[in-house]
Amino acid sequence: MQQLRTSQITIIGGGLTGLTLAFYLKRAGKKVTIIERNHEPGGVIRTFTEQGFTYEAGPNTGVLSSPELVQLFDDLGDTCNLEVANPNAKRRLILKDGSWEALPHNLSSAITTPLFSLYDKIRILGEPFRKKGSNPYETLDKLVARRLGKSFLDYAVDPFISGIYAGNPANLVTKFALPKLYNLEQNYGSFIRGAIKKRQEPKSELEQRATKDVFSVKNGLQQLTQALTAAIGHENFILNAKRTSVTLQNGKCQTTVSTEENDILVESEELITTIGAYELANTLTFLTPEDLSPITNMRYAKVAQVALGYKEWNGYPLNGFGGLIPSKENRKVLGILFPSSIFPNRAPEKGALLSVFLGGIQHEDIYNLPDQELIDTALNEVSETLKTNLKPDMIHLFRYPYAIAQYERSSEQRLDQIALLEQQYKGLYLAGNIRNGIGMADRVKQGVTIANMLIK
């Protein structure tokens, strides 16, 4: 027999976006129901502890880059303790010709680094005086090569994009993928001039605390989603949703949820989806494939992560955030993160915890390898690049076929269609990583923005 539940607002998807949204709606006195397909909320954020290692399956870190994220930690109080990375995390390594080189962090290191050509080092002095671009759909590779030079693209931006998007700079449109960078050129005419002007602008106290530092949470990022879940209240969740479909009747959103135990009908005035583009067609059944195709054709990078734990480490000194690997180096991994170097208590005292990332848009063939081949590939790359023959004491493989949304040329059509559907169907909001950014700070900011809109 179908159970009936009434709610003011239904949220489909219990990841960070949905949890942030529900947290602030609940604080404002709204009755919310969150529908999540997994057995617990949190989306891809999961933390495990084993043999003295604390490792993440999903995002390993976030960036403290928005006032909304700062405020969220304030509002959660002692239930979730922010952990800012140690100063070593500012040291980012880039592989060039088989050797690790630190990304420049000041003028002297920028002059002496072997990462960039002498021509581009000299040429960058003219960056503030170059004409700004006129193509709103310029891809990131063309923008960077035009303003900074080819070596900056190859050994700074390309590995950065591999680390953030697991994507290809030739496909990502700057306006959508890195809007802050795009706006620096458009609003100030220059990256350098814009960065200086932005630093001089007055900031609120919360904006000043959005330091752009790398962060995690004490005992792992899952503590954040668990704190949000507890504050929202377990009674407001429907978990293990095997099938969720939405129809509209008499101006109400009718959401049918099938779980292992029963079927539930949730009736609400407003509905927000925070799920991936690939799940929308089977969920919003009142919309046609033609309605959704500009959204559902969104591309996602496939990424595998191999967590490696060493109780004793004798390889390359892990005194930094990690190492990113440019496409030009023709290696088989995107990068190797050093979590035990960034945060305390992630590995035994003399040990090390590594997160190796493989696949992405440019290396989907590697992602598709069988499990053992994928693990062996990660181990070989660690051995060759970090100069160790140690056998890890802990190995875990995680695969994400829809890891990271790609903000490509189709983004404008997708955003236009989202706006059209939200205007056509009052009370429907399409959120999640299909728009507004892919980082943790982006997800929190979007949740807060929609919550404030619904509360008002």
N, C-alpha and C positions, 0 to 999 in steps of 0.2 A: 504494500500500500504506500502511495506517495505521501510524504510528509510535506506540510506547507509551512514556510517560514516567511515572515514579512520583515522588510528592512528598508531604511531610507536609501541606503547606498550599497550596491554590490560591487565588489572588487574581484576581478578574475586575475589570479596570479599573486602568490604570496612571496615574491622576491623582495629585494630592498625597496623598489619603487612602491609596490603595493603596501608593504609594511609601514613605510614612512607616511604614506597617504592615510592609511587607517589609523595610525597613531595620533595624528593631529585631528582627524575627524572625530575620533573617540573623545579626545580631550575637549573638543568643542561641544560635546553632548550629542553627536550624531549616532544613530544606530547603523552599524556597518556589519556586513557579512563578507568574509574573505574566502574565496574558493581556491584551493591549492591542490594540484595533482599528486604531489609527493606526500609522504607520511608525516612530514613536519615542514613548517614554513622556512623560508630562507633562500629559495631558489638555488643557484649554483654555489652559494656561500656555504662551505662546510669545513669544519676543522676537526682534525684527528690527533690523538696523542698515543704514542706507541714507543716503547723502549727508550724513553727520555727525549723523543723527538715530538715536536708540535708542528704539524704541517697542514697546509691548506689544499683543498680540492676545489679549484675555482680561482677567483682572484686572490693573489697573495698579499697585495698591498692596495692602498688607496692613496689619493693625494688630497691634502686638506686645502682645497682650492675654492670653496664657496662658503659664504656666511651661513647659509642654511645648514650645512654639515656641522659647522661649529656650534650652531644653536641646538642642533639635534643632540649632540653629546652633552651640552649643558642641561637640556630638558630631561635626558635619561639619568643624569646624576650618577650616583654611586653604583647603579645597576650595570654600568658599562664603562670601563676605564680606558680612555684614549691612550694609545701608546705611540709616541712620535719616534721615528727612526733616529738612531744615533748619527752623529755628524758624518761617519764613514759613508752613509747612504748617498751623500752628495757626490761621491766619487763613482762615476759611471764609466765602465770600460767598453772599448770598441776593439774588435779584432781586426788587425790589418797585417797582411803578409804573415799570418801565423802568430803574431805577437799582440798582447793586450796593450792598448794605449788609453790613457785617461782622457775623457772629453775635457776640453779646456774650460776652466772656471774663472779665469781672469785674463787680463791683457797679455801678461808675460807668457802664460801657458798657451794662449792662442797663437802667439808669434812663434813659439818653439815647437809646437806639436807637429808630428809627422803625418797627422791625419789629413791635413789639407795642403793643397799645392801652394807654392810660393805665389804663383799668379793670382790665385783666389784670395790669399791673405792680403795682398796689396789691393786687389780689386774691391774688397769689402769696405775699404775706406770711402769708396764712392757710393755705397748703398743708400745713404740718406738723400742723395741727390738724383737718384734714378727715377724716371717717370713711373708712376703707378700703373698697374695693369688695368685694362678695360674689359677683360673677358670675365664675367661673373662665374663662368663654369670652368675656369682654368684649373687643371689638375695640379696636385701638389708638386710633382716633379718639375713641371714647367715653371711654376712660380719660384721655387727655390733656386733652380738653375739660372733663371733670369736675374734674380736679385742678389744671390750669394755666390753662385758658381757650382760647377759640376762636382767638385770634390766635397763641398759641403752637403750636396745631395747624397753622394755615395757613402760618406763616412759619418754623417750626423743624422740627416733626416730619414734616409732609408732604414737604418737600424732602429731609429726611434719609432717609425711607423710599424716595423716588424714587432716591436715590443708592445705597442699600444693597440694597434688594429690587426696585427698579423696579416697586413694587407700590402697592396702594391701602390706606391705613390703615383704611378701612372694612371691608376683608376680612381683614386680618391679625389673628390672635388674639394678644394680648400675651403670654400664658402660653407660647406656642410660638415666636413670632417674636422677642420680646425678653424672654426669661425673667429676665434680671438686673433689668430695670426692673420687671417684674411682682413679683419677690421683694422688691424694695425696699419696695413698698407693703404686701405681705402680711406680711413679717417685721418691718418697722419702723413701719408705719402711714403712711409718708410718703417721698416721693422725697428731700426735703432732709434729713430726719432720718436716713434710711437711708444716704445718701451720707456724712454726717458720721460715723456709727457705723462704716461700712466702712473709712473712712480711719484710724480709731483702732485697728482690729484688728491684732494682731501679724502680720507677714508673714515668710515664709522669704526667704532670699537670692534664690532664683529668682523668687518672687512680687514682690519689690521691683524686679527687673529687667524684669518684664512691665509696662512703663511706659505702655502704650496709645499709644505713639508710632506714627505712620505709618512704614512701612518698605518697602524693596525690597531688592534684592541688587545688588552692584556688577556692571555690565554687563547688568543685567536679570534678571527673575525666573526665566527659564529656566535660569540658572546653578544655582538651587536644585534643580530637578528633574533636571538633568544630574548634579549632584554626588550626589544620592540614587541615580540609576541606576548610576553608576560604582561606588558603594559596594556596591550589591546584586549587581552583576555581570551583564553582558549575557547570559551563558549561562542565566540564570534567567528570561529573558523569552521569550514568544512574541508576536511583533509581527505587524501586518497581519492580525489575526484577522477574517476576513470573516463568519464565522458561528460562534457559540459556544453550545453547548447542554449542559445538565447533567441527568444522571439519577442515581438512587441504586440501587446493586446491592450486596447483601451487606454493608450498612453502610458502603460506600465511596462517595465522590463520583466519578462518571465524567463527565469534562468532555471533550467532543469539540470540537475546534477545527479549522476549515477556513481555511487560508491560501492564497495564490496558488500556493505550491509543493507543499503536501501537506496531508494530514489527520493530526492528532495526537490521541491519546487520553491525557489526564492523569488518573491515578488518585491520589486523596489521601484522607486521613482527615477533613480539614476544608476548608471552602470559604467564602470571604468575597466577597460582591459589593460593589463600590463604585460601580457604574454607576447611571445615572438610573432613576427609576421607570418611565419609558416603555420601557426596554430589558429589563425583568425578564421579561415574559411570553414573549418569544422566547428567553430564556436558560434560565430555570428550567423546563424542559419537563416535569418530574415534578409540577409544581403546576398546578392548574386555574385558569381565569380567575376563578372565584369565590374561590379562595384568595388571588389577587393583586389583585383589583379594589379593595379598600380602600387599596392602596398605589399601584397604577398610575393611579388617578384623580387623582393629585396634579397640581396646575396649575403650569406654569412660565411665567415672563415671557419674551417674545421681545424681545431687545435687539440693536440694531445699534450698532457703534462706528465712527466715522470718525476716523482719525488724520490730523492736518494738521501739516505741517512748514513753517516760514517761516524762511528764512535770515537775514532781517532783520525785526524786528517794530517797528511804530510805533503800535500800537493801545493799548487800555486797559492800564495797568501790571499785569503778571501777578505781583503780589507776594502770593501766597497759594496755598492748596491747589487752589482752583478755585471755580466758581460753580454752585450748585444752583438749580433753578427751580421754585418752587411751582406747584401745579396752578392756583391762582387767577390766575396771570399769563397763562394761555392761550397759552404759547409751544409750539413744536413740538419742543423738545429737553428731555431730562431734566436735563442738566447739562453743563458743560464743565470738564474737568480740565486743570490746568496742569502736566504732568509736568516740564517744563524749569525750572519755578520751585521744584519740590520737591526734585529730585535733580540732582547735577552731571552734566555730560557727556551730557545727553539731547538737546541741540540745539547748533548752532554758537554761537559766543560772543555774537553780537548777535541771535540768532534765537530762535525759540519753537517748542515742541511742544505741541499741543493734542490732547486726546481728547474727542470729542463723542459723547454717548450719546443714542440715540433709541429710541422704542418703549415697551416696558413694558406692564404690565397695562392702563393707562388710555389708551394711545396705540398699540394694535396696528395701527390703520389706517396709521399713519406707517411702522411697521416693514415693512408689506406693499408700500410703494411700490417701483417699479423702482429699480435701482441708481443711475442718474444722478439721478433725482428725489430720492432719499434724500441723495445727496452735495450736491446743490444746496440742499436744505433745511438741511443742516448749515452750509453756507457762508453762507447768508442769515442764519441765527441768529447765527453768529459775527460777521458784519458789523454787524448791528444792535445786539447786546448788548455787543460788545467794541470797537465804534467803529473799525473798520478796513475799508478797501477793498482791502487787499493780496490778491494772488492767491497761494495757497500753492505752495511749490516741491515739495511731496510730498503725495499724497493716497492713502489706502488705506481700503477699506471692509471691515468684518468683520461677519458676521451670525451670531447665535446663537439658533436657534429654541427651544432649551431652556436659556436663559441662567441663570435664577435660580429655584430652588424657592420656592413660596409656602406659608408655614405658616398655613393658614387653619383654619376650624372642623373640617374633616375630619381634622386632624392627630391628634386623639385616637384615632379609629378606625384610622388608619394605624399609629400606634405600638402600639396593642393587638394588631393583626394581626401586626406584625413580631415582637412578643414571643411570640405564640402559635405562629407558624411555627418560630421558633428553639427553642422548647420541644419542639415536635412532631418536629422533624428535628435531632437532635443532630449537631453538627459544622457546621451551617449558620449563617452570620451575615450579616445584611443591613445594610450600612453605606452610607456616602456621604451625599450631601446630602438623602436622604429623612428624615434625623433628625439631631439634635445640632448644627444650625447650618449656615450657608452660608459663613462667612468662612474665610480661610486658617488662622487660629489654631484655629477650630473643627475644620477638617479634620485638622490635625496632632494636636490633642488626641484626637480620636476614634481615629485610627490608633494612637497611643501606648496608649490605654486598651485597645483590643482586643488589641494585641500583648502587653501585660502579662498580660491574662487568659489568652491562649493559652500564654504561656511558663510561667505558674504551673500 
